[in-house]
Amino acid sequence: MLPPTQTHDVTPLDYYIRLTGPELWKIQLTHLRTEYPPTTDDIADGYTEWTATVNDAPVSIACYWRFCENNVISTRHIDILTNLMMMDDKGRDAGPIKTGEVLLDVLRTRWLNQKCQTKQVADPPPAVSDGRLQ
């Protein structure tokens, strides 16, 4: 095992792309798709995926979400799917839970709080009337 301070140019066997917090905030994500599956309850839910390139490697960040009261988007760190792994301040893997929490913070700050309504980030959500998708 390599010490945390030693770097290497070999792709890790788990294929995660490791980033620090500051590196993550510099990534320019591009919206790939948003899907609105039919719901049986009265809450609109969906899936959104963004892509980027980090050091010539493809990155994917996706999340499952749902609109709650007052059109606030709700998701949980376990609803984040990605090939990124956050590193702690000692250069060690932060783990999937911490990675999900950090990515969720980034997504809420940059994209989810926009309610996926800008063309640069996502297609607008479908119209909702009486709580049902049209």
VENFENZI-V37295 format. One record per residue. N is the residue number from 0. RES is the residue in one small letter. PHI is phi in radians with two decimals (NA if undefined). Layout:
# VENFENZI-V37295
n->[N/N]
res->[RES/RES]
phi->[PHI/PHI]
This chain:
# VENFENZI-V37295
n->[0/1/2/3/4/5/6/7/8/9/10/11/12/13/14/15/16/17/18/19/20/21/22/23/24/25/26/27/28/29/30/31/32/33/34/35/36/37/38/39/40/41/42/43/44/45/46/47/48/49/50/51/52/53/54/55/56/57/58/59/60/61/62/63/64/65/66/67/68/69/70/71/72/73/74/75/76/77/78/79/80/81/82/83/84/85/86/87/88/89/90/91/92/93/94/95/96/97/98/99/100/101/102/103/104/105/106/107/108/109/110/111/112/113/114/115/116/117/118/119/120/121/122/123/124/125/126/127/128/129/130/131/132/133]
res->[m/l/p/p/t/q/t/h/d/v/t/p/l/d/y/y/i/r/l/t/g/p/e/l/w/k/i/q/l/t/h/l/r/t/e/y/p/p/t/t/d/d/i/a/d/g/y/t/e/w/t/a/t/v/n/d/a/p/v/s/i/a/c/y/w/r/f/c/e/n/n/v/i/s/t/r/h/i/d/i/l/t/n/l/m/m/m/d/d/k/g/r/d/a/g/p/i/k/t/g/e/v/l/l/d/v/l/r/t/r/w/l/n/q/k/c/q/t/k/q/v/a/d/p/p/p/a/v/s/d/g/r/l/q]
phi->[NA/-1.42/-1.13/-1.02/-1.53/-1.55/-1.86/-2.64/-1.78/-1.63/-1.14/-1.07/-1.10/-1.53/1.13/-1.28/-1.74/-1.64/-2.40/-1.58/-0.98/-1.04/-1.14/-1.07/-1.18/-1.52/-1.15/-1.70/-1.39/-2.08/-1.13/-1.70/-2.87/-2.31/-2.10/-2.11/-1.19/-1.10/-2.01/-1.75/-1.65/-1.65/-2.09/-1.31/-2.31/-3.03/-2.47/-2.29/-2.28/-2.11/-2.26/-2.82/-2.22/-2.22/0.90/1.16/-1.91/-1.24/-2.12/-2.30/-2.24/-2.31/-2.61/-1.62/-2.54/-2.63/-1.39/-1.95/-0.98/1.03/1.03/-1.39/-1.49/-2.02/-2.71/-2.19/-1.05/-1.36/-1.55/-1.64/-2.03/-2.81/-1.86/-1.67/-2.34/-1.30/-1.94/-1.39/-1.22/-1.79/1.45/-1.73/-1.03/-1.41/1.69/-1.17/-1.20/-1.11/-1.04/-1.07/-1.12/-1.15/-1.11/-1.09/-1.08/-1.10/-1.13/-1.11/-1.20/-1.62/-2.14/-1.15/-1.21/-1.46/1.00/0.94/-1.90/-1.80/-1.08/-1.26/-1.83/-2.84/-1.25/-1.16/-1.19/-1.16/-1.14/-2.12/-2.31/0.98/1.39/-2.02/-1.19/-1.84]
